[in-house]
Amino acid sequence: MPMDEQWVMRRRAVLLTGAAAALALGGCSATSNTTATLDFSRVVHRVWVTSRTMMNTYDAAIKAKWSDEDSLKVLRDNHAKHAAALKKILGDAGGKAGPTADGDANSADALRRAELDGRDQAWDACVSGGDELAVLFGEIAACRATHADVLKVM
């Protein structure tokens, strides 16, 4: 095996071992039947509130007309879909979300910071919320990370 291929194989082995350890320690295992958190609905509620707040923040950014309206609508609609999925899980326990994240509608940098905070929150929910919603929380974290990258070029 050439040197480059050996390095790639070693790197893959290290990454897979690290990922398996992170999942096992974080509670996102494929074999566990219990949730890793004591208050599952609270975890879901926090991610739902952030999705709703980000929707409202994007609405404010669209109204402020500081960037491409169509692009901002796509990002907002992603949050709307996640909020709807989480609301189905929460049922009547959802309550209301705040109008906007403070100052986040004023610039791409502020929106990006809010998306990164939201990404971290969704990732934490994935590793502490139990197996039932790990895929949904992982998707939300990835989506928010993608939004942050998109906002870099706006």
SELO-557880 format. One record per residue: x, y, z of N, C-alpha, C, O in turn; residue in one letter. Coordinates in nm, 2 decimals. Each point is the difference from the previous one (the first is absolute). Example, Ala and Ser with C-alpha at 12.3 -4.5 7.8 and 13.67 -1.06 7.14 Angstrom:
ATOM | 1.32 | -0.57 | 0.78 | -0.09 | 0.12 | 0.00 | 0.09 | 0.12 | 0.00 | 0.10 | 0.00 | 0.07 | A
ATOM | -0.14 | 0.11 | -0.14 | 0.09 | 0.11 | 0.00 | -0.08 | 0.11 | 0.08 | 0.05 | 0.11 | 0.01 | S
REM end
This chain:
ATOM | 0.08 | -0.12 | 0.00 | -0.08 | 0.12 | 0.00 | 0.09 | 0.12 | 0.00 | 0.09 | 0.02 | 0.09 | M
ATOM | -0.11 | 0.08 | -0.18 | 0.08 | 0.12 | -0.01 | -0.02 | 0.08 | 0.13 | -0.10 | -0.02 | 0.07 | P
ATOM | 0.20 | 0.11 | -0.04 | -0.01 | 0.07 | 0.12 | -0.12 | 0.08 | 0.02 | -0.06 | 0.01 | 0.11 | M
ATOM | 0.01 | 0.06 | -0.22 | -0.13 | 0.08 | 0.01 | -0.12 | -0.09 | 0.04 | -0.08 | 0.05 | 0.08 | D
ATOM | 0.07 | -0.17 | -0.13 | -0.11 | -0.08 | 0.03 | 0.01 | -0.05 | 0.15 | -0.10 | -0.01 | 0.06 | E
ATOM | 0.22 | -0.02 | -0.01 | 0.02 | -0.04 | 0.14 | -0.05 | 0.12 | 0.09 | -0.07 | -0.03 | 0.10 | Q
ATOM | 0.11 | 0.15 | -0.14 | -0.04 | 0.11 | 0.09 | -0.15 | 0.02 | 0.00 | -0.06 | 0.02 | 0.10 | W
ATOM | 0.00 | -0.04 | -0.22 | -0.15 | 0.01 | -0.01 | -0.07 | -0.10 | 0.09 | -0.09 | 0.02 | 0.07 | V
ATOM | 0.14 | -0.15 | -0.08 | -0.06 | -0.11 | 0.08 | 0.02 | 0.03 | 0.15 | -0.09 | -0.03 | 0.07 | M
ATOM | 0.21 | 0.07 | -0.03 | 0.02 | 0.03 | 0.14 | -0.09 | 0.11 | 0.05 | -0.06 | 0.00 | 0.11 | R
ATOM | 0.05 | 0.11 | -0.19 | -0.09 | 0.11 | 0.03 | -0.14 | -0.04 | 0.01 | -0.07 | 0.04 | 0.10 | R
ATOM | 0.02 | -0.13 | -0.19 | -0.14 | -0.05 | 0.01 | -0.02 | -0.08 | 0.13 | -0.10 | 0.02 | 0.07 | R
ATOM | 0.20 | -0.10 | -0.04 | -0.01 | -0.08 | 0.12 | -0.01 | 0.09 | 0.13 | -0.08 | -0.03 | 0.09 | A
ATOM | 0.16 | 0.13 | -0.09 | 0.00 | 0.09 | 0.12 | -0.13 | 0.08 | 0.01 | -0.06 | 0.01 | 0.10 | V
ATOM | 0.01 | 0.03 | -0.22 | -0.13 | 0.08 | 0.00 | -0.12 | -0.09 | 0.04 | -0.08 | 0.04 | 0.08 | L
ATOM | 0.08 | -0.16 | -0.13 | -0.11 | -0.09 | 0.04 | 0.00 | -0.04 | 0.14 | -0.10 | -0.01 | 0.07 | L
ATOM | 0.22 | -0.01 | -0.01 | 0.02 | -0.03 | 0.14 | -0.05 | 0.12 | 0.08 | -0.07 | -0.02 | 0.10 | T
ATOM | 0.11 | 0.14 | -0.14 | -0.04 | 0.12 | 0.08 | -0.15 | 0.02 | -0.01 | -0.06 | 0.04 | 0.10 | G
ATOM | 0.00 | -0.06 | -0.22 | -0.14 | 0.02 | -0.01 | -0.08 | -0.10 | 0.08 | -0.10 | 0.03 | 0.06 | A
ATOM | 0.15 | -0.16 | -0.06 | -0.07 | -0.10 | 0.08 | 0.01 | 0.03 | 0.15 | -0.10 | -0.01 | 0.07 | A
ATOM | 0.21 | 0.06 | -0.03 | 0.02 | 0.04 | 0.15 | -0.09 | 0.12 | 0.03 | -0.07 | 0.00 | 0.11 | A
ATOM | 0.06 | 0.10 | -0.20 | -0.09 | 0.11 | 0.03 | -0.14 | -0.04 | 0.01 | -0.07 | 0.05 | 0.09 | A
ATOM | 0.02 | -0.14 | -0.18 | -0.14 | -0.04 | 0.00 | -0.03 | -0.08 | 0.13 | -0.10 | 0.01 | 0.06 | L
ATOM | 0.20 | -0.10 | -0.03 | -0.02 | -0.08 | 0.12 | -0.01 | 0.08 | 0.13 | -0.08 | -0.02 | 0.08 | A
ATOM | 0.17 | 0.12 | -0.07 | 0.00 | 0.09 | 0.12 | -0.11 | 0.10 | 0.00 | -0.04 | 0.04 | 0.11 | L
ATOM | -0.01 | -0.01 | -0.23 | -0.10 | 0.11 | -0.01 | -0.14 | -0.05 | 0.01 | -0.09 | 0.08 | 0.02 | G
ATOM | 0.07 | -0.21 | -0.03 | -0.14 | -0.05 | 0.02 | -0.07 | -0.02 | -0.14 | -0.12 | -0.03 | 0.00 | G
ATOM | 0.19 | 0.05 | -0.11 | -0.06 | -0.02 | -0.13 | 0.03 | -0.14 | -0.05 | 0.04 | -0.01 | -0.12 | C
ATOM | -0.06 | -0.09 | 0.19 | 0.04 | -0.14 | -0.04 | -0.12 | -0.06 | -0.07 | -0.11 | 0.03 | 0.02 | S
ATOM | 0.14 | -0.13 | -0.10 | -0.10 | -0.07 | -0.08 | -0.06 | -0.11 | 0.08 | -0.10 | -0.06 | -0.04 | A
ATOM | 0.16 | 0.02 | 0.16 | -0.05 | -0.11 | 0.08 | -0.07 | 0.04 | 0.12 | -0.07 | -0.08 | 0.06 | T
ATOM | 0.08 | 0.20 | -0.02 | -0.07 | 0.05 | 0.13 | -0.15 | 0.01 | -0.02 | -0.04 | 0.06 | -0.10 | S
ATOM | -0.04 | -0.10 | 0.19 | -0.14 | 0.02 | 0.00 | -0.05 | 0.11 | 0.09 | -0.12 | 0.02 | 0.02 | N
ATOM | 0.22 | 0.04 | 0.05 | -0.04 | 0.11 | 0.10 | 0.06 | 0.13 | -0.05 | 0.09 | 0.01 | -0.08 | T
ATOM | -0.16 | 0.10 | 0.12 | 0.05 | 0.13 | -0.03 | 0.11 | 0.04 | 0.10 | 0.00 | -0.04 | 0.11 | T
ATOM | 0.09 | 0.12 | -0.16 | 0.12 | 0.04 | 0.08 | -0.04 | 0.12 | 0.08 | 0.09 | 0.05 | 0.08 | A
ATOM | -0.20 | 0.01 | -0.09 | -0.04 | 0.12 | 0.07 | -0.12 | -0.03 | 0.09 | -0.08 | -0.09 | -0.03 | T
ATOM | 0.07 | 0.16 | 0.14 | -0.11 | -0.02 | 0.09 | -0.13 | 0.07 | -0.05 | -0.11 | -0.04 | 0.04 | L
ATOM | 0.13 | 0.15 | -0.11 | -0.12 | 0.08 | -0.04 | 0.00 | 0.01 | -0.16 | 0.04 | 0.10 | -0.05 | D
ATOM | -0.09 | -0.20 | -0.01 | 0.01 | -0.01 | -0.15 | -0.08 | 0.11 | -0.06 | 0.04 | 0.06 | -0.10 | F
ATOM | -0.16 | -0.03 | 0.15 | -0.09 | 0.10 | -0.06 | 0.07 | 0.14 | 0.01 | -0.02 | 0.08 | -0.09 | S
ATOM | 0.10 | -0.06 | 0.19 | 0.06 | 0.13 | 0.02 | 0.11 | 0.02 | -0.11 | 0.02 | 0.11 | -0.06 | R
ATOM | 0.05 | -0.22 | 0.02 | 0.10 | 0.01 | -0.10 | -0.07 | 0.03 | -0.14 | 0.05 | 0.08 | -0.07 | V
ATOM | -0.16 | -0.15 | 0.04 | -0.07 | 0.02 | -0.12 | -0.05 | 0.14 | 0.00 | 0.00 | 0.07 | -0.11 | V
ATOM | -0.06 | -0.02 | 0.22 | -0.05 | 0.13 | 0.00 | 0.10 | 0.11 | -0.03 | -0.03 | 0.10 | -0.07 | H
ATOM | 0.15 | -0.11 | 0.13 | 0.11 | 0.10 | -0.02 | 0.03 | 0.01 | -0.15 | 0.02 | 0.11 | -0.06 | R
ATOM | -0.01 | -0.23 | -0.01 | 0.04 | 0.00 | -0.14 | -0.12 | 0.06 | -0.08 | 0.02 | 0.07 | -0.10 | V
ATOM | -0.14 | -0.10 | 0.14 | -0.12 | 0.05 | -0.07 | -0.01 | 0.16 | 0.02 | -0.02 | 0.07 | -0.10 | W
ATOM | 0.05 | -0.02 | 0.22 | 0.00 | 0.14 | 0.02 | 0.10 | 0.07 | -0.09 | -0.03 | 0.10 | -0.06 | V
ATOM | 0.15 | -0.16 | 0.05 | 0.10 | 0.06 | -0.09 | -0.04 | 0.00 | -0.14 | 0.02 | 0.10 | -0.07 | T
ATOM | -0.08 | -0.21 | 0.02 | -0.05 | 0.00 | -0.14 | -0.10 | 0.11 | -0.02 | 0.00 | 0.06 | -0.10 | S
ATOM | -0.10 | -0.05 | 0.19 | -0.10 | 0.10 | -0.02 | 0.06 | 0.14 | 0.01 | -0.03 | 0.09 | -0.08 | R
ATOM | 0.12 | -0.07 | 0.17 | 0.07 | 0.13 | 0.01 | 0.08 | 0.04 | -0.12 | 0.00 | 0.11 | -0.05 | T
ATOM | 0.07 | -0.21 | -0.01 | 0.07 | 0.02 | -0.12 | -0.09 | 0.03 | -0.12 | 0.03 | 0.08 | -0.08 | M
ATOM | -0.14 | -0.15 | 0.08 | -0.10 | 0.04 | -0.11 | -0.04 | 0.14 | 0.01 | 0.00 | 0.07 | -0.10 | M
ATOM | -0.03 | -0.02 | 0.22 | -0.04 | 0.14 | 0.02 | 0.11 | 0.09 | -0.03 | -0.02 | 0.11 | -0.05 | N
ATOM | 0.14 | -0.15 | 0.08 | 0.12 | 0.09 | -0.02 | 0.02 | 0.01 | -0.15 | 0.03 | 0.11 | -0.05 | T
ATOM | -0.04 | -0.22 | -0.03 | 0.01 | 0.01 | -0.14 | -0.11 | 0.08 | -0.06 | 0.02 | 0.08 | -0.10 | Y
ATOM | -0.14 | -0.08 | 0.15 | -0.11 | 0.08 | -0.04 | 0.04 | 0.15 | 0.01 | -0.03 | 0.08 | -0.09 | D
ATOM | 0.09 | -0.05 | 0.21 | 0.04 | 0.14 | 0.02 | 0.11 | 0.04 | -0.10 | 0.00 | 0.11 | -0.05 | A
ATOM | 0.09 | -0.20 | 0.02 | 0.11 | 0.03 | -0.09 | -0.06 | 0.02 | -0.14 | 0.05 | 0.09 | -0.08 | A
ATOM | -0.15 | -0.17 | 0.04 | -0.06 | 0.02 | -0.13 | -0.07 | 0.13 | -0.01 | 0.01 | 0.07 | -0.10 | I
ATOM | -0.08 | -0.03 | 0.21 | -0.06 | 0.13 | 0.00 | 0.10 | 0.12 | -0.01 | -0.03 | 0.10 | -0.05 | K
ATOM | 0.15 | -0.12 | 0.11 | 0.10 | 0.10 | 0.00 | 0.07 | 0.02 | -0.13 | 0.06 | 0.10 | -0.03 | A
ATOM | -0.08 | -0.21 | -0.06 | 0.05 | 0.01 | -0.14 | 0.15 | 0.02 | -0.01 | 0.04 | 0.08 | -0.09 | K
ATOM | 0.04 | -0.13 | 0.18 | 0.14 | 0.02 | 0.00 | 0.08 | -0.11 | -0.09 | 0.11 | 0.02 | -0.02 | W
ATOM | -0.19 | -0.12 | -0.02 | 0.06 | -0.10 | -0.08 | -0.10 | -0.06 | -0.10 | -0.11 | 0.04 | 0.00 | S
ATOM | 0.16 | -0.14 | -0.07 | -0.09 | -0.07 | -0.10 | -0.12 | -0.07 | 0.07 | 0.02 | -0.09 | 0.08 | D
ATOM | -0.14 | 0.14 | -0.11 | -0.12 | -0.04 | 0.06 | -0.02 | -0.15 | -0.02 | -0.04 | -0.07 | 0.09 | E
ATOM | 0.06 | 0.02 | -0.21 | -0.03 | -0.14 | -0.03 | 0.09 | -0.09 | 0.08 | -0.05 | -0.10 | 0.05 | D
ATOM | 0.18 | 0.13 | -0.04 | 0.09 | -0.08 | 0.08 | -0.04 | 0.00 | 0.15 | 0.00 | -0.11 | 0.06 | S
ATOM | -0.04 | 0.22 | -0.01 | -0.04 | 0.01 | 0.14 | -0.13 | -0.08 | 0.03 | -0.01 | -0.06 | 0.10 | L
ATOM | -0.08 | 0.06 | -0.20 | -0.12 | -0.08 | 0.01 | 0.03 | -0.15 | 0.00 | -0.07 | -0.07 | 0.08 | K
ATOM | 0.16 | 0.03 | -0.15 | 0.04 | -0.15 | 0.00 | 0.05 | -0.03 | 0.14 | -0.04 | -0.11 | 0.05 | V
ATOM | 0.13 | 0.19 | 0.00 | 0.05 | -0.03 | 0.14 | -0.11 | 0.00 | 0.10 | -0.01 | -0.08 | 0.09 | L
ATOM | -0.08 | 0.18 | -0.10 | -0.11 | 0.01 | 0.09 | -0.09 | -0.12 | -0.01 | -0.05 | -0.06 | 0.10 | R
ATOM | 0.02 | 0.01 | -0.22 | -0.09 | -0.11 | -0.02 | 0.06 | -0.13 | 0.06 | -0.07 | -0.09 | 0.04 | D
ATOM | 0.21 | 0.08 | -0.04 | 0.06 | -0.12 | 0.06 | -0.04 | 0.00 | 0.15 | -0.03 | -0.11 | 0.05 | N
ATOM | 0.04 | 0.22 | 0.01 | -0.03 | 0.01 | 0.15 | -0.15 | -0.03 | 0.02 | -0.03 | -0.06 | 0.10 | H
ATOM | -0.05 | 0.10 | -0.19 | -0.15 | -0.02 | 0.01 | -0.03 | -0.15 | 0.00 | -0.08 | -0.05 | 0.07 | A
ATOM | 0.15 | -0.02 | -0.16 | -0.02 | -0.15 | -0.01 | 0.05 | -0.07 | 0.12 | -0.07 | -0.09 | 0.05 | K
ATOM | 0.18 | 0.13 | 0.01 | 0.05 | -0.06 | 0.12 | -0.10 | 0.04 | 0.12 | -0.03 | -0.09 | 0.08 | H
ATOM | -0.01 | 0.21 | -0.08 | -0.10 | 0.04 | 0.11 | -0.12 | -0.08 | -0.01 | -0.06 | -0.04 | 0.10 | A
ATOM | 0.01 | 0.01 | -0.22 | -0.13 | -0.08 | -0.02 | 0.03 | -0.14 | 0.05 | -0.09 | -0.06 | 0.07 | A
ATOM | 0.20 | 0.00 | -0.10 | 0.03 | -0.14 | 0.04 | 0.01 | 0.00 | 0.15 | -0.05 | -0.10 | 0.06 | A
ATOM | 0.12 | 0.19 | 0.00 | 0.01 | 0.00 | 0.15 | -0.13 | 0.03 | 0.07 | -0.03 | -0.06 | 0.10 | L
ATOM | -0.05 | 0.14 | -0.16 | -0.14 | 0.03 | 0.06 | -0.08 | -0.12 | 0.00 | -0.08 | -0.02 | 0.09 | K
ATOM | 0.09 | -0.07 | -0.19 | -0.08 | -0.12 | 0.00 | 0.04 | -0.09 | 0.11 | -0.08 | -0.07 | 0.06 | K
ATOM | 0.21 | 0.07 | -0.02 | 0.05 | -0.08 | 0.11 | -0.05 | 0.06 | 0.13 | -0.04 | -0.07 | 0.09 | I
ATOM | 0.05 | 0.21 | -0.08 | -0.04 | 0.07 | 0.13 | -0.15 | 0.00 | 0.02 | -0.04 | 0.00 | 0.12 | L
ATOM | -0.04 | 0.00 | -0.23 | -0.14 | 0.01 | 0.02 | -0.04 | 0.14 | 0.06 | 0.05 | 0.10 | -0.04 | G
ATOM | -0.14 | -0.10 | 0.14 | -0.04 | 0.12 | 0.06 | 0.10 | 0.06 | 0.10 | -0.02 | 0.12 | 0.04 | D
ATOM | 0.13 | -0.19 | -0.01 | 0.09 | 0.05 | 0.09 | 0.10 | 0.10 | -0.06 | 0.09 | 0.05 | 0.07 | A
ATOM | -0.11 | -0.01 | -0.19 | 0.10 | 0.08 | -0.07 | 0.00 | 0.15 | 0.05 | 0.11 | 0.05 | 0.02 | G
ATOM | -0.22 | 0.01 | 0.00 | 0.00 | 0.14 | 0.04 | 0.03 | 0.09 | -0.11 | -0.02 | -0.03 | -0.12 | G
ATOM | 0.08 | 0.14 | 0.15 | 0.04 | 0.10 | -0.10 | 0.15 | 0.03 | 0.00 | 0.07 | -0.02 | 0.10 | K
ATOM | -0.02 | 0.06 | -0.21 | 0.14 | 0.04 | -0.02 | 0.01 | 0.15 | 0.00 | -0.09 | 0.07 | -0.03 | A
ATOM | 0.21 | -0.02 | 0.07 | 0.02 | 0.14 | 0.00 | 0.00 | 0.06 | -0.14 | 0.01 | -0.08 | -0.10 | G
ATOM | -0.03 | 0.21 | 0.08 | -0.02 | 0.06 | -0.13 | 0.13 | -0.01 | -0.09 | -0.01 | -0.04 | -0.11 | P
ATOM | 0.12 | 0.08 | 0.16 | 0.13 | -0.01 | -0.07 | 0.11 | -0.01 | 0.10 | -0.01 | 0.04 | 0.11 | T
ATOM | 0.12 | -0.09 | -0.16 | 0.12 | 0.00 | 0.08 | 0.06 | 0.14 | 0.00 | 0.01 | 0.06 | -0.11 | A
ATOM | 0.03 | 0.00 | 0.22 | 0.04 | 0.14 | 0.01 | 0.10 | 0.04 | -0.10 | 0.11 | -0.05 | 0.00 | D
ATOM | -0.15 | 0.14 | -0.09 | 0.10 | 0.06 | -0.10 | 0.04 | -0.09 | -0.11 | 0.07 | 0.04 | -0.09 | G
ATOM | -0.12 | -0.17 | 0.09 | 0.05 | -0.09 | -0.10 | -0.05 | 0.02 | -0.14 | 0.05 | -0.05 | -0.09 | D
ATOM | -0.16 | 0.13 | 0.07 | -0.05 | 0.03 | -0.13 | 0.07 | 0.11 | -0.07 | -0.03 | 0.03 | -0.12 | A
ATOM | 0.13 | 0.03 | 0.18 | 0.07 | 0.12 | -0.05 | 0.11 | -0.03 | -0.10 | 0.03 | 0.09 | -0.08 | N
ATOM | 0.03 | -0.21 | 0.08 | 0.11 | -0.02 | -0.09 | 0.02 | -0.15 | -0.01 | -0.05 | -0.08 | 0.08 | S
ATOM | 0.12 | 0.04 | -0.19 | 0.03 | -0.14 | -0.02 | 0.09 | -0.05 | 0.11 | -0.01 | -0.12 | 0.04 | A
ATOM | 0.10 | 0.20 | 0.01 | 0.09 | -0.04 | 0.11 | -0.08 | -0.04 | 0.13 | 0.03 | -0.10 | 0.06 | D
ATOM | -0.13 | 0.18 | -0.03 | -0.08 | -0.02 | 0.12 | -0.09 | -0.13 | -0.02 | -0.01 | -0.08 | 0.09 | A
ATOM | -0.04 | 0.07 | -0.21 | -0.08 | -0.12 | -0.03 | 0.09 | -0.13 | 0.00 | -0.04 | -0.10 | 0.05 | L
ATOM | 0.16 | 0.12 | -0.10 | 0.10 | -0.11 | 0.00 | 0.03 | -0.05 | 0.14 | 0.00 | -0.12 | 0.03 | R
ATOM | 0.02 | 0.22 | 0.06 | 0.03 | -0.04 | 0.14 | -0.12 | -0.07 | 0.07 | 0.02 | -0.09 | 0.07 | R
ATOM | -0.14 | 0.14 | -0.10 | -0.12 | -0.07 | 0.05 | -0.01 | -0.14 | -0.06 | -0.04 | -0.09 | 0.08 | A
ATOM | 0.07 | 0.07 | -0.20 | -0.01 | -0.13 | -0.06 | 0.11 | -0.10 | 0.06 | -0.03 | -0.11 | 0.03 | E
ATOM | 0.14 | 0.17 | 0.00 | 0.11 | -0.09 | 0.06 | -0.04 | -0.03 | 0.14 | 0.02 | -0.12 | 0.05 | L
ATOM | -0.08 | 0.21 | 0.03 | -0.05 | -0.03 | 0.13 | -0.11 | -0.11 | -0.01 | 0.00 | -0.09 | 0.08 | D
ATOM | -0.09 | 0.11 | -0.18 | -0.11 | -0.10 | -0.02 | 0.06 | -0.14 | -0.04 | -0.05 | -0.10 | 0.05 | G
ATOM | 0.15 | 0.10 | -0.13 | 0.07 | -0.12 | -0.04 | 0.05 | -0.07 | 0.13 | -0.02 | -0.13 | 0.02 | R
ATOM | 0.09 | 0.20 | 0.06 | 0.05 | -0.06 | 0.13 | -0.11 | -0.05 | 0.09 | 0.01 | -0.11 | 0.05 | D
ATOM | -0.12 | 0.18 | -0.05 | -0.11 | -0.05 | 0.08 | -0.06 | -0.13 | -0.05 | -0.03 | -0.09 | 0.08 | Q
ATOM | 0.01 | 0.09 | -0.21 | -0.06 | -0.12 | -0.06 | 0.10 | -0.12 | 0.01 | -0.04 | -0.11 | 0.02 | A
ATOM | 0.17 | 0.13 | -0.03 | 0.10 | -0.10 | 0.02 | -0.01 | -0.06 | 0.14 | 0.00 | -0.12 | 0.02 | W
ATOM | 0.00 | 0.22 | 0.08 | -0.02 | -0.05 | 0.14 | -0.12 | -0.08 | 0.02 | 0.00 | -0.10 | 0.07 | D
ATOM | -0.11 | 0.14 | -0.14 | -0.13 | -0.08 | 0.02 | 0.02 | -0.13 | -0.07 | -0.05 | -0.10 | 0.06 | A
ATOM | 0.12 | 0.09 | -0.16 | 0.03 | -0.13 | -0.07 | 0.07 | -0.10 | 0.09 | -0.04 | -0.11 | 0.02 | C
ATOM | 0.14 | 0.16 | 0.05 | 0.08 | -0.09 | 0.08 | -0.05 | -0.02 | 0.14 | 0.04 | -0.09 | 0.08 | V
ATOM | -0.14 | 0.17 | -0.04 | -0.06 | -0.02 | 0.14 | -0.15 | -0.03 | -0.01 | -0.05 | -0.03 | 0.11 | S
ATOM | -0.01 | 0.04 | -0.22 | -0.14 | -0.02 | -0.01 | -0.05 | -0.14 | -0.02 | -0.13 | -0.02 | 0.00 | G
ATOM | 0.21 | -0.07 | -0.02 | -0.04 | -0.14 | -0.02 | -0.01 | -0.04 | -0.14 | 0.00 | 0.09 | -0.09 | G
ATOM | -0.02 | -0.22 | 0.06 | 0.00 | -0.05 | -0.13 | -0.12 | 0.04 | -0.09 | 0.02 | 0.01 | -0.12 | D
ATOM | -0.13 | 0.01 | 0.18 | -0.12 | 0.02 | -0.07 | 0.00 | 0.12 | -0.10 | -0.05 | -0.01 | -0.11 | E
ATOM | 0.12 | 0.12 | 0.15 | 0.01 | 0.12 | -0.08 | 0.14 | 0.03 | -0.05 | 0.02 | 0.11 | -0.04 | L
ATOM | 0.07 | -0.20 | 0.06 | 0.14 | 0.03 | -0.04 | 0.01 | 0.04 | -0.15 | 0.08 | 0.10 | -0.03 | A
ATOM | -0.15 | -0.16 | -0.05 | 0.01 | 0.03 | -0.15 | -0.06 | 0.14 | -0.02 | 0.06 | 0.08 | -0.07 | V
ATOM | -0.17 | -0.05 | 0.13 | -0.06 | 0.13 | -0.02 | 0.09 | 0.11 | 0.05 | 0.03 | 0.10 | -0.06 | L
ATOM | 0.02 | -0.12 | 0.19 | 0.09 | 0.10 | 0.05 | 0.13 | 0.02 | -0.08 | 0.05 | 0.11 | -0.01 | F
ATOM | 0.00 | -0.23 | -0.04 | 0.12 | 0.01 | -0.08 | -0.03 | 0.08 | -0.13 | 0.09 | 0.07 | -0.05 | G
ATOM | -0.20 | -0.10 | -0.01 | -0.04 | 0.08 | -0.12 | -0.01 | 0.14 | 0.03 | 0.04 | 0.09 | -0.08 | E
ATOM | -0.10 | -0.05 | 0.19 | -0.02 | 0.14 | 0.03 | 0.14 | 0.06 | 0.02 | 0.02 | 0.12 | -0.04 | I
ATOM | 0.07 | -0.18 | 0.11 | 0.14 | 0.05 | 0.03 | 0.07 | 0.02 | -0.14 | 0.06 | 0.10 | -0.02 | A
ATOM | -0.07 | -0.20 | -0.07 | 0.06 | 0.01 | -0.13 | -0.06 | 0.12 | -0.08 | 0.08 | 0.07 | -0.07 | A
ATOM | -0.21 | -0.06 | 0.08 | -0.06 | 0.11 | -0.08 | 0.04 | 0.13 | 0.05 | 0.03 | 0.09 | -0.08 | C
ATOM | -0.02 | -0.07 | 0.21 | 0.04 | 0.13 | 0.06 | 0.15 | 0.03 | -0.03 | 0.03 | 0.11 | -0.03 | R
ATOM | 0.05 | -0.22 | 0.02 | 0.14 | 0.02 | -0.04 | 0.01 | 0.05 | -0.14 | 0.08 | 0.08 | -0.04 | A
ATOM | -0.16 | -0.14 | -0.05 | -0.01 | 0.04 | -0.14 | -0.05 | 0.14 | -0.01 | 0.06 | 0.07 | -0.08 | T
ATOM | -0.16 | -0.03 | 0.15 | -0.04 | 0.14 | 0.00 | 0.11 | 0.09 | 0.03 | 0.02 | 0.11 | -0.06 | H
ATOM | 0.06 | -0.14 | 0.17 | 0.11 | 0.08 | 0.04 | 0.10 | 0.02 | -0.12 | 0.05 | 0.11 | -0.02 | A
ATOM | -0.03 | -0.22 | -0.05 | 0.10 | 0.01 | -0.12 | -0.06 | 0.09 | -0.11 | 0.07 | 0.07 | -0.06 | D
ATOM | -0.20 | -0.09 | 0.04 | -0.07 | 0.08 | -0.11 | 0.01 | 0.15 | 0.04 | 0.02 | 0.08 | -0.09 | V
ATOM | -0.04 | -0.05 | 0.22 | 0.00 | 0.14 | 0.04 | 0.14 | 0.06 | -0.01 | 0.01 | 0.13 | 0.00 | L
ATOM | 0.10 | -0.21 | -0.01 | 0.13 | 0.06 | -0.02 | 0.01 | 0.07 | -0.13 | 0.08 | 0.10 | -0.02 | K
ATOM | -0.16 | -0.14 | -0.09 | 0.02 | 0.06 | -0.13 | -0.11 | 0.10 | -0.03 | -0.01 | 0.05 | -0.11 | V
ATOM | -0.08 | -0.02 | 0.21 | -0.11 | 0.09 | -0.03 | 0.04 | 0.15 | 0.04 | -0.07 | 0.09 | -0.01 | M
REM end
